[in-house]
Amino acid sequence: MPQEIITFECTVCKNRNYSSTKNPKTVTDRLQLSKFCKFCRKHSPHKEIK
């Protein structure tokens, strides 16, 4: 199974808001995306959590 489910956590309030998939063979480092956090009510960086 090449796809792996990952979870994104807000770096400001530490809530886990988003989930996505990635291929660990092609993307080896952890992802960090700017997403909207409904708890902070603003855009903030979200880091990948295992």
RABELDA-V295901 format. One record per backbone hydrogen bond with DSSP energy under -0.5 kcal/mol. CO is the residue of the C=O (numbers start at 0). NH is the residue of the N-H. Records with the same first field share a line. If there is no record, write none. Layout:
# RABELDA-V295901
CO->NH / NH
This chain:
# RABELDA-V295901
1->23
3->21
5->19
6->48
7->16 / 17
8->46
9->13
14->9 / 16
17->7
19->5
21->3 / 23
22->25 / 26
25->27
30->47
32->34 / 45
34->43
35->37
36->40 / 41
41->36
43->34
44->10
45->32
46->8
48->6
